[in-house]
Amino acid sequence: MTEPTTTRRPRRMAREPKPEAVSAPPAAKPQSKAALVEDLLQRSGGASLDNLCQATGWLPHTCRAFLTGLRKKGRALERSKREDGVNIYRMVQLQVAA
C-alpha cells in the first residue's frame, strides 16, 4: 500500500493574472445611442423620425418612446411639420426668467 502524501499541490488559478502593461491612453468611448439622438435633436434643423431611426437602428415606435422619455425627464422638445408633411423634432432651450 502507498502512503498518503502530506504535501498539497499549489492551487491553480482559474485565470492567469495579466501582466502589468504600460498603460496606453484609453480608447475613445463609443457614443451611446441616447447621446446620438440628443445630438441630432440639438441641430438647428432638428431631425425627422427617419433620421433618428437610421442613426440608431431603432424602429419608429422605439424612437417615439425615447422622445416621450426625454419629455418626461424635463427636456423641451418641439415638433413641427415641413412642407412635405414630415414631422421634425427639435430640442428647445428653456429660457429661465432672471
MODAUR-V685046 format. One record per pair of residues at least 24 apart in sequence whose C-alpha atoms are under 10 Angstrom apart, sorted by sequence separation. I is the first residue (numbers start at 1). GAP is how many residues later the second one is. D is the distance in whole Angstrom. If there is no record, write none. Layout:
# MODAUR-V685046
I	GAP	D
I	GAP	D
This chain:
# MODAUR-V685046
32	24	9
33	24	9
67	24	10
33	25	9
37	26	9
41	26	10
34	29	10
37	29	9
38	29	9
37	30	9
46	31	10
48	31	9
34	32	8
38	32	9
46	32	9
47	32	10
48	32	10
46	33	9
48	33	10
46	34	9
48	34	10
42	35	10
34	36	10
41	36	8
50	36	9
41	37	9
49	37	8
50	37	10
51	37	10
52	37	10
48	38	7
49	38	7
50	38	10
48	39	6
49	39	7
47	40	8
48	40	5
49	40	8
46	41	10
47	41	5
48	41	6
46	42	6
47	42	5
48	42	9
45	43	8
46	43	5
47	43	7
45	44	9
46	44	4
47	44	10
45	45	7
46	45	7
43	46	10
44	46	8
46	46	10
41	47	9
42	47	9
43	47	7
44	47	9
41	48	6
42	48	6
43	48	8
44	48	10
40	49	9
41	49	5
42	49	5
40	50	8
41	50	5
42	50	8
40	51	9
41	51	9
42	51	9
38	52	9
39	52	9
38	53	8
